[in-house]
Amino acid sequence: MGKPTPTKPTYASPPPKPSQSAPQRTPSNTPKYTPSTHQPYQSVSSTPQVESDQPSYTPTSPMSPEEEDPDPTAFIQVEKEPQPTNMDEIKKRIAYPPLAKEAGIQGKVIVRVLVDKEGRYKRHIVLRSPHKLLTEAVEKELPNLTFIPGLSNGQPIKVWVTIPFDFNLK
């Protein structure tokens, strides 16, 4: 058997001859930009729109997302701030970290806690802390906090509350 011979590609039209060149562009045959009237970010519905005299509504389902959390830095006027119901128990459960004691670390850990409409802890932000060891001791117990929810216009609301935790060596 011999070596296979390479085959030449076949073209639909013959390749251009070196003497032929592309036509020169002139202002009259140069394509011009025409802005589109298409709105790329318009919402398009796949269901037909039917006009009706009935008011339209969007049903809510258990799968719909919850209301957005308030900004932790925003001022929200409330009639009554959330009140912790088990703060004494939580403070007793927060143990002074032995390494922090040995090192003489003391101070105040200040956290901002998001309390939901039912008075439950949702999440927190540490505003200030003298040391990571003290922060970790507080963060471990924060989810166990319960509250009387904050009120605005007589209704419970989701709101942030600031809580200090003191660590003092006596």
TORPA-4810 file (N, C-alpha, C, O; in nm, 3 decimals):
<nodes>
NODE_1_0.084_-0.119_0.000_0.000_0.000_0.000_0.087_0.123_0.000_0.194_0.128_0.061_M
NODE_2_0.038_0.222_-0.070_0.115_0.344_-0.081_0.063_0.450_0.013_-0.034_0.430_0.086_G
NODE_3_0.129_0.563_0.010_0.086_0.675_0.094_-0.041_0.735_0.036_-0.055_0.744_-0.086_K
NODE_4_-0.135_0.777_0.125_-0.254_0.843_0.072_-0.216_0.979_0.017_-0.133_1.050_0.076_P
NODE_5_-0.275_1.015_-0.093_-0.245_1.145_-0.153_-0.346_1.246_-0.103_-0.466_1.219_-0.100_T
NODE_6_-0.296_1.364_-0.065_-0.390_1.466_-0.017_-0.480_1.512_-0.130_-0.438_1.522_-0.245_P
NODE_7_-0.604_1.538_-0.094_-0.698_1.585_-0.196_-0.712_1.735_-0.186_-0.700_1.793_-0.078_T
NODE_8_-0.737_1.796_-0.300_-0.757_1.940_-0.302_-0.900_1.971_-0.261_-0.992_1.898_-0.297_K
NODE_9_-0.920_2.079_-0.187_-1.057_2.116_-0.152_-1.132_2.161_-0.276_-1.075_2.218_-0.370_P
NODE_10_-1.260_2.133_-0.274_-1.342_2.179_-0.386_-1.420_2.301_-0.340_-1.466_2.307_-0.226_T
NODE_11_-1.433_2.397_-0.429_-1.501_2.522_-0.397_-1.629_2.531_-0.476_-1.639_2.477_-0.587_Y
NODE_12_-1.728_2.598_-0.419_-1.853_2.620_-0.490_-1.831_2.716_-0.606_-1.895_2.704_-0.711_A
NODE_13_-1.742_2.810_-0.587_-1.707_2.901_-0.696_-1.555_2.906_-0.702_-1.489_2.883_-0.600_S
NODE_14_-1.500_2.935_-0.815_-1.354_2.935_-0.824_-1.294_3.045_-0.737_-1.355_3.151_-0.720_P
NODE_15_-1.176_3.020_-0.681_-1.114_3.123_-0.598_-1.082_3.246_-0.682_-1.058_3.234_-0.802_P
NODE_16_-1.080_3.366_-0.619_-1.053_3.488_-0.695_-0.912_3.487_-0.750_-0.819_3.435_-0.689_P
NODE_17_-0.899_3.545_-0.865_-0.767_3.557_-0.928_-0.696_3.675_-0.866_-0.760_3.772_-0.823_K
NODE_18_-0.564_3.668_-0.861_-0.490_3.777_-0.799_-0.518_3.912_-0.864_-0.505_4.014_-0.798_P
NODE_19_-0.554_3.915_-0.987_-0.578_4.044_-1.054_-0.711_4.104_-1.011_-0.732_4.225_-1.025_S
NODE_20_-0.803_4.019_-0.958_-0.933_4.072_-0.915_-0.919_4.123_-0.772_-0.850_4.062_-0.691_Q
NODE_21_-0.984_4.230_-0.740_-0.983_4.282_-0.604_-1.124_4.320_-0.565_-1.213_4.331_-0.649_S
NODE_22_-1.144_4.340_-0.434_-1.276_4.378_-0.383_-1.310_4.517_-0.432_-1.221_4.600_-0.446_A
NODE_23_-1.438_4.545_-0.457_-1.473_4.678_-0.504_-1.444_4.783_-0.398_-1.460_4.757_-0.278_P
NODE_24_-1.402_4.899_-0.441_-1.373_5.008_-0.349_-1.504_5.063_-0.294_-1.604_5.075_-0.365_Q
NODE_25_-1.500_5.098_-0.162_-1.619_5.157_-0.101_-1.618_5.306_-0.125_-1.516_5.373_-0.111_R
NODE_26_-1.732_5.355_-0.161_-1.750_5.498_-0.179_-1.860_5.541_-0.084_-1.936_5.457_-0.037_T
NODE_27_-1.873_5.670_-0.055_-1.979_5.714_0.036_-2.116_5.668_-0.007_-2.204_5.651_0.077_P
NODE_28_-2.139_5.647_-0.134_-2.273_5.608_-0.179_-2.301_5.460_-0.155_-2.417_5.423_-0.140_S
NODE_29_-2.198_5.374_-0.151_-2.226_5.232_-0.128_-2.180_5.182_0.009_-2.184_5.061_0.034_N
NODE_30_-2.137_5.270_0.098_-2.096_5.232_0.233_-2.221_5.212_0.318_-2.310_5.297_0.318_T
NODE_31_-2.229_5.100_0.392_-2.347_5.080_0.476_-2.356_5.189_0.582_-2.254_5.234_0.635_P
NODE_32_-2.475_5.231_0.612_-2.498_5.336_0.712_-2.564_5.275_0.835_-2.643_5.181_0.824_K
NODE_33_-2.529_5.330_0.951_-2.589_5.286_1.076_-2.726_5.349_1.091_-2.741_5.471_1.078_Y
NODE_34_-2.826_5.267_1.116_-2.960_5.316_1.141_-3.001_5.263_1.278_-3.010_5.142_1.298_T
NODE_35_-3.027_5.353_1.374_-3.065_5.305_1.508_-3.194_5.226_1.503_-3.287_5.258_1.428_P
NODE_36_-3.198_5.124_1.584_-3.316_5.037_1.589_-3.421_5.099_1.680_-3.387_5.167_1.777_S
NODE_37_-3.544_5.075_1.650_-3.652_5.121_1.737_-3.692_5.011_1.835_-3.783_5.030_1.916_T
NODE_38_-3.625_4.898_1.827_-3.653_4.785_1.915_-3.609_4.818_2.057_-3.498_4.868_2.077_H
NODE_39_-3.692_4.791_2.155_-3.659_4.812_2.295_-3.609_4.680_2.353_-3.691_4.591_2.379_Q
NODE_40_-3.479_4.662_2.374_-3.427_4.532_2.414_-3.469_4.488_2.554_-3.468_4.368_2.581_P
NODE_41_-3.506_4.578_2.642_-3.535_4.539_2.779_-3.683_4.542_2.812_-3.720_4.546_2.930_Y
NODE_42_-3.769_4.539_2.711_-3.911_4.537_2.739_-3.952_4.399_2.787_-3.896_4.298_2.744_Q
NODE_43_-4.048_4.397_2.875_-4.101_4.270_2.924_-4.195_4.214_2.819_-4.282_4.284_2.767_S
NODE_44_-4.177_4.088_2.789_-4.262_4.022_2.691_-4.335_3.909_2.760_-4.272_3.824_2.825_V
NODE_45_-4.464_3.907_2.748_-4.544_3.803_2.811_-4.576_3.695_2.710_-4.605_3.722_2.593_S
NODE_46_-4.571_3.572_2.757_-4.603_3.462_2.667_-4.753_3.431_2.669_-4.801_3.353_2.586_S
NODE_47_-4.826_3.491_2.763_-4.970_3.469_2.768_-5.040_3.585_2.701_-4.995_3.699_2.714_T
NODE_48_-5.148_3.560_2.630_-5.217_3.669_2.561_-5.280_3.765_2.662_-5.329_3.722_2.767_P
NODE_49_-5.277_3.893_2.629_-5.336_3.994_2.714_-5.482_4.013_2.675_-5.513_4.037_2.558_Q
NODE_50_-5.570_4.002_2.771_-5.713_4.016_2.745_-5.763_4.135_2.823_-5.741_4.144_2.944_V
NODE_51_-5.829_4.226_2.754_-5.884_4.342_2.822_-6.011_4.299_2.894_-6.091_4.221_2.842_E
NODE_52_-6.027_4.351_3.016_-6.143_4.313_3.096_-6.182_4.430_3.184_-6.100_4.516_3.216_S
NODE_53_-6.309_4.431_3.224_-6.355_4.533_3.318_-6.320_4.494_3.461_-6.330_4.577_3.551_D
NODE_54_-6.281_4.369_3.482_-6.246_4.321_3.615_-6.106_4.371_3.653_-6.018_4.378_3.568_Q
NODE_55_-6.086_4.407_3.781_-5.951_4.449_3.822_-5.856_4.330_3.813_-5.893_4.216_3.841_P
NODE_56_-5.733_4.359_3.774_-5.635_4.251_3.765_-5.566_4.237_3.900_-5.553_4.334_3.975_S
NODE_57_-5.521_4.116_3.929_-5.448_4.092_4.052_-5.350_3.979_4.028_-5.366_3.898_3.937_Y
NODE_58_-5.249_3.976_4.111_-5.152_3.868_4.105_-5.169_3.788_4.233_-5.145_3.839_4.342_T
NODE_59_-5.210_3.663_4.220_-5.228_3.584_4.341_-5.094_3.557_4.408_-4.992_3.540_4.342_P
NODE_60_-5.097_3.555_4.540_-4.974_3.523_4.613_-4.978_3.377_4.650_-5.084_3.320_4.677_T
NODE_61_-4.864_3.317_4.651_-4.856_3.176_4.686_-4.753_3.158_4.794_-4.672_3.247_4.819_S
NODE_62_-4.753_3.042_4.860_-4.654_3.019_4.964_-4.511_3.024_4.908_-4.416_3.044_4.984_P
NODE_63_-4.495_3.005_4.778_-4.363_3.005_4.718_-4.315_3.147_4.683_-4.200_3.165_4.645_M
NODE_64_-4.402_3.249_4.696_-4.360_3.383_4.661_-4.257_3.433_4.762_-4.262_3.395_4.879_S
NODE_65_-4.164_3.517_4.718_-4.058_3.562_4.808_-4.113_3.651_4.918_-4.213_3.720_4.901_P
NODE_66_-4.045_3.647_5.032_-4.085_3.730_5.145_-4.055_3.876_5.113_-3.985_3.907_5.016_E
NODE_67_-4.108_3.963_5.196_-4.079_4.104_5.178_-3.930_4.126_5.203_-3.865_4.050_5.275_E
NODE_68_-3.879_4.229_5.142_-3.737_4.259_5.150_-3.699_4.303_5.292_-3.776_4.368_5.361_E
NODE_69_-3.578_4.266_5.333_-3.528_4.307_5.465_-3.500_4.457_5.464_-3.454_4.511_5.364_D
NODE_70_-3.529_4.523_5.577_-3.498_4.666_5.585_-3.346_4.687_5.587_-3.270_4.599_5.626_P
NODE_71_-3.304_4.804_5.544_-3.163_4.841_5.544_-3.117_4.854_5.690_-3.180_4.925_5.768_D
NODE_72_-3.007_4.787_5.727_-2.962_4.794_5.867_-2.915_4.933_5.909_-2.908_4.961_6.028_P
NODE_73_-2.883_5.020_5.813_-2.837_5.154_5.850_-2.947_5.259_5.841_-2.926_5.373_5.882_T
NODE_74_-3.062_5.223_5.788_-3.172_5.319_5.771_-3.243_5.342_5.905_-3.256_5.252_5.987_A
NODE_75_-3.289_5.465_5.922_-3.369_5.496_6.040_-3.514_5.461_6.010_-3.572_5.508_5.913_F
NODE_76_-3.572_5.377_6.094_-3.712_5.339_6.080_-3.782_5.380_6.208_-3.749_5.333_6.317_I
NODE_77_-3.880_5.468_6.194_-3.952_5.514_6.311_-4.051_5.406_6.354_-4.131_5.358_6.274_Q
NODE_78_-4.043_5.369_6.481_-4.132_5.266_6.535_-4.198_5.319_6.661_-4.144_5.406_6.730_V
NODE_79_-4.316_5.266_6.690_-4.384_5.301_6.815_-4.313_5.232_6.930_-4.298_5.288_7.039_E
NODE_80_-4.271_5.108_6.903_-4.208_5.029_7.007_-4.101_4.942_6.943_-4.129_4.870_6.847_K
NODE_81_-3.979_4.947_6.996_-3.870_4.862_6.947_-3.891_4.719_6.994_-3.959_4.695_7.094_E
NODE_82_-3.833_4.623_6.921_-3.840_4.484_6.968_-3.774_4.472_7.107_-3.670_4.531_7.133_P
NODE_83_-3.837_4.394_7.192_-3.785_4.374_7.327_-3.746_4.227_7.346_-3.830_4.138_7.328_Q
NODE_84_-3.619_4.201_7.381_-3.578_4.062_7.404_-3.655_4.003_7.522_-3.672_4.068_7.625_P
NODE_85_-3.701_3.880_7.506_-3.776_3.815_7.614_-3.688_3.721_7.696_-3.724_3.684_7.808_T
NODE_86_-3.573_3.681_7.641_-3.488_3.586_7.713_-3.343_3.633_7.722_-3.251_3.551_7.719_N
NODE_87_-3.323_3.763_7.732_-3.187_3.819_7.733_-3.105_3.770_7.852_-2.987_3.739_7.836_M
NODE_88_-3.165_3.763_7.970_-3.090_3.717_8.088_-3.039_3.575_8.068_-2.924_3.544_8.100_D
NODE_89_-3.124_3.488_8.014_-3.085_3.349_7.988_-2.970_3.343_7.886_-2.875_3.267_7.904_E
NODE_90_-2.980_3.422_7.781_-2.877_3.423_7.677_-2.745_3.474_7.733_-2.639_3.417_7.704_I
NODE_91_-2.749_3.581_7.812_-2.626_3.636_7.870_-2.559_3.535_7.963_-2.436_3.529_7.970_K
NODE_92_-2.639_3.456_8.034_-2.582_3.352_8.120_-2.517_3.242_8.036_-2.415_3.185_8.076_K
NODE_93_-2.576_3.211_7.921_-2.523_3.105_7.834_-2.398_3.147_7.759_-2.320_3.063_7.715_R
NODE_94_-2.377_3.279_7.744_-2.257_3.326_7.677_-2.142_3.319_7.777_-2.134_3.398_7.870_I
NODE_95_-2.055_3.225_7.756_-1.943_3.206_7.847_-1.827_3.296_7.804_-1.802_3.316_7.686_A
NODE_96_-1.757_3.349_7.904_-1.638_3.431_7.875_-1.532_3.335_7.823_-1.493_3.243_7.895_Y
NODE_97_-1.484_3.353_7.702_-1.385_3.260_7.647_-1.259_3.256_7.735_-1.201_3.361_7.765_P
NODE_98_-1.215_3.136_7.775_-1.098_3.125_7.863_-0.972_3.192_7.806_-0.897_3.256_7.880_P
NODE_99_-0.949_3.178_7.676_-0.831_3.243_7.616_-0.839_3.395_7.626_-0.738_3.462_7.649_L
NODE_100_-0.960_3.449_7.608_-0.978_3.594_7.620_-0.954_3.639_7.764_-0.896_3.746_7.787_A
NODE_101_-0.998_3.560_7.860_-0.975_3.591_8.001_-0.826_3.594_8.033_-0.775_3.688_8.094_K
NODE_102_-0.756_3.488_7.989_-0.612_3.477_8.014_-0.536_3.594_7.952_-0.439_3.644_8.009_E
NODE_103_-0.579_3.636_7.835_-0.511_3.745_7.765_-0.556_3.883_7.815_-0.501_3.984_7.773_A
NODE_104_-0.654_3.887_7.905_-0.702_4.014_7.959_-0.786_4.093_7.860_-0.795_4.216_7.870_G
NODE_105_-0.847_4.023_7.766_-0.931_4.091_7.665_-1.069_4.117_7.725_-1.135_4.025_7.774_I
NODE_106_-1.110_4.241_7.719_-1.244_4.276_7.765_-1.298_4.387_7.678_-1.225_4.446_7.598_Q
NODE_107_-1.425_4.415_7.693_-1.486_4.521_7.614_-1.630_4.487_7.580_-1.692_4.400_7.641_G
NODE_108_-1.680_4.558_7.481_-1.821_4.547_7.446_-1.834_4.500_7.301_-1.775_4.559_7.210_K
NODE_109_-1.913_4.394_7.280_-1.949_4.348_7.147_-2.086_4.408_7.118_-2.182_4.385_7.191_V
NODE_110_-2.095_4.485_7.010_-2.223_4.548_6.974_-2.270_4.485_6.844_-2.200_4.488_6.743_I
NODE_111_-2.391_4.428_6.849_-2.450_4.364_6.731_-2.581_4.431_6.694_-2.651_4.487_6.779_V
NODE_112_-2.612_4.423_6.567_-2.741_4.472_6.515_-2.815_4.347_6.469_-2.768_4.273_6.383_R
NODE_113_-2.932_4.323_6.529_-3.009_4.201_6.505_-3.137_4.236_6.428_-3.209_4.330_6.464_V
NODE_114_-3.165_4.159_6.323_-3.290_4.174_6.249_-3.393_4.085_6.314_-3.375_3.963_6.324_L
NODE_115_-3.503_4.146_6.358_-3.612_4.075_6.424_-3.731_4.076_6.329_-3.770_4.182_6.280_V
NODE_116_-3.791_3.959_6.304_-3.905_3.953_6.211_-4.035_3.991_6.281_-4.036_4.023_6.400_D
NODE_117_-4.144_3.987_6.207_-4.276_4.027_6.258_-4.326_3.938_6.370_-4.413_3.978_6.448_K
NODE_118_-4.273_3.817_6.379_-4.314_3.724_6.485_-4.222_3.731_6.606_-4.243_3.658_6.703_E
NODE_119_-4.119_3.816_6.602_-4.028_3.831_6.715_-3.913_3.731_6.713_-3.851_3.707_6.817_G
NODE_120_-3.884_3.674_6.596_-3.775_3.578_6.586_-3.649_3.644_6.529_-3.657_3.736_6.447_R
NODE_121_-3.536_3.596_6.575_-3.406_3.636_6.520_-3.400_3.590_6.375_-3.435_3.477_6.344_Y
NODE_122_-3.355_3.680_6.284_-3.338_3.643_6.143_-3.190_3.640_6.105_-3.143_3.542_6.046_K
NODE_123_-3.117_3.745_6.137_-2.974_3.752_6.111_-2.916_3.868_6.191_-2.989_3.942_6.257_R
NODE_124_-2.783_3.883_6.184_-2.720_3.991_6.260_-2.599_4.045_6.187_-2.549_3.986_6.091_H
NODE_125_-2.553_4.161_6.234_-2.432_4.227_6.187_-2.355_4.269_6.311_-2.413_4.325_6.405_I
NODE_126_-2.226_4.244_6.312_-2.142_4.289_6.424_-2.099_4.432_6.392_-2.033_4.456_6.291_V
NODE_127_-2.135_4.526_6.479_-2.098_4.665_6.459_-1.961_4.696_6.518_-1.883_4.772_6.461_L
NODE_128_-1.934_4.635_6.636_-1.806_4.662_6.702_-1.773_4.546_6.793_-1.860_4.485_6.854_R
NODE_129_-1.643_4.516_6.800_-1.599_4.409_6.888_-1.453_4.431_6.923_-1.373_4.470_6.837_S
NODE_130_-1.417_4.407_7.048_-1.276_4.422_7.085_-1.189_4.306_7.037_-1.068_4.323_7.019_P
NODE_131_-1.249_4.187_7.015_-1.170_4.071_6.973_-1.261_3.963_6.916_-1.377_3.950_6.954_H
NODE_132_-1.206_3.886_6.823_-1.280_3.780_6.756_-1.331_3.675_6.855_-1.441_3.621_6.837_K
NODE_133_-1.255_3.645_6.958_-1.297_3.544_7.057_-1.429_3.585_7.124_-1.517_3.502_7.145_L
NODE_134_-1.441_3.712_7.157_-1.564_3.761_7.221_-1.680_3.760_7.122_-1.793_3.726_7.158_L
NODE_135_-1.651_3.797_6.998_-1.754_3.798_6.894_-1.810_3.657_6.874_-1.932_3.639_6.868_T
NODE_136_-1.722_3.559_6.864_-1.767_3.420_6.844_-1.854_3.371_6.958_-1.950_3.297_6.936_E
NODE_137_-1.820_3.410_7.081_-1.900_3.369_7.198_-2.043_3.424_7.187_-2.139_3.354_7.220_A
NODE_138_-2.056_3.549_7.142_-2.188_3.611_7.127_-2.264_3.550_7.010_-2.381_3.514_7.024_V
NODE_139_-2.197_3.537_6.895_-2.264_3.488_6.775_-2.320_3.348_6.791_-2.419_3.313_6.727_E
NODE_140_-2.258_3.269_6.875_-2.305_3.132_6.896_-2.444_3.129_6.959_-2.521_3.036_6.934_K
NODE_141_-2.477_3.227_7.040_-2.605_3.229_7.112_-2.712_3.320_7.050_-2.829_3.309_7.086_E
NODE_142_-2.674_3.409_6.960_-2.771_3.503_6.902_-2.895_3.437_6.842_-3.005_3.487_6.863_L
NODE_143_-2.882_3.326_6.768_-3.003_3.266_6.709_-3.106_3.220_6.812_-3.221_3.195_6.777_P
NODE_144_-3.066_3.208_6.938_-3.158_3.165_7.043_-3.238_3.280_7.103_-3.327_3.257_7.185_N
NODE_145_-3.207_3.403_7.064_-3.281_3.519_7.116_-3.424_3.519_7.063_-3.449_3.488_6.947_L
NODE_146_-3.518_3.554_7.151_-3.657_3.574_7.110_-3.699_3.714_7.156_-3.646_3.768_7.253_T
NODE_147_-3.796_3.770_7.084_-3.835_3.908_7.109_-3.986_3.925_7.108_-4.060_3.843_7.053_F
NODE_148_-4.030_4.034_7.170_-4.163_4.088_7.145_-4.140_4.176_7.023_-4.057_4.267_7.029_I
NODE_149_-4.210_4.154_6.912_-4.178_4.228_6.788_-4.197_4.378_6.802_-4.274_4.425_6.886_P
NODE_150_-4.126_4.452_6.717_-4.141_4.597_6.711_-4.275_4.632_6.648_-4.331_4.555_6.571_G
NODE_151_-4.327_4.750_6.682_-4.456_4.794_6.631_-4.443_4.926_6.556_-4.369_5.016_6.597_L
NODE_152_-4.517_4.936_6.446_-4.530_5.060_6.373_-4.676_5.069_6.327_-4.727_4.977_6.263_S
NODE_153_-4.741_5.179_6.361_-4.884_5.198_6.331_-4.968_5.083_6.388_-5.065_5.040_6.327_N
NODE_154_-4.929_5.034_6.505_-5.003_4.927_6.571_-4.982_4.789_6.513_-5.042_4.693_6.559_G
NODE_155_-4.895_4.777_6.411_-4.871_4.648_6.345_-4.728_4.602_6.370_-4.636_4.684_6.372_Q
NODE_156_-4.708_4.471_6.389_-4.571_4.422_6.404_-4.494_4.441_6.274_-4.549_4.425_6.165_P
NODE_157_-4.366_4.475_6.287_-4.283_4.498_6.168_-4.149_4.427_6.183_-4.105_4.394_6.294_I
NODE_158_-4.085_4.405_6.069_-3.949_4.352_6.066_-3.857_4.472_6.083_-3.865_4.567_6.005_K
NODE_159_-3.770_4.468_6.184_-3.686_4.584_6.212_-3.556_4.539_6.279_-3.548_4.432_6.340_V
NODE_160_-3.454_4.623_6.266_-3.325_4.598_6.328_-3.322_4.659_6.468_-3.383_4.763_6.492_W
NODE_161_-3.252_4.592_6.559_-3.234_4.644_6.693_-3.087_4.623_6.731_-3.027_4.522_6.697_V
NODE_162_-3.030_4.721_6.801_-2.889_4.715_6.842_-2.881_4.664_6.986_-2.952_4.712_7.075_T
NODE_163_-2.793_4.566_7.007_-2.779_4.505_7.139_-2.631_4.499_7.177_-2.550_4.446_7.102_I
NODE_164_-2.595_4.554_7.295_-2.457_4.543_7.343_-2.441_4.422_7.436_-2.531_4.387_7.512_P
NODE_165_-2.324_4.361_7.429_-2.287_4.253_7.521_-2.155_4.291_7.583_-2.054_4.308_7.514_F
NODE_166_-2.155_4.306_7.719_-2.034_4.349_7.789_-1.954_4.230_7.839_-2.009_4.133_7.891_D
NODE_167_-1.823_4.240_7.821_-1.729_4.141_7.875_-1.632_4.218_7.962_-1.545_4.290_7.913_F
NODE_168_-1.648_4.204_8.093_-1.563_4.275_8.188_-1.492_4.177_8.280_-1.553_4.085_8.335_N
NODE_169_-1.361_4.198_8.296_-1.284_4.121_8.394_-1.291_4.198_8.524_-1.258_4.316_8.529_L
NODE_170_-1.334_4.131_8.630_-1.353_4.202_8.758_-1.236_4.187_8.848_-1.235_4.241_8.958_K
</nodes>
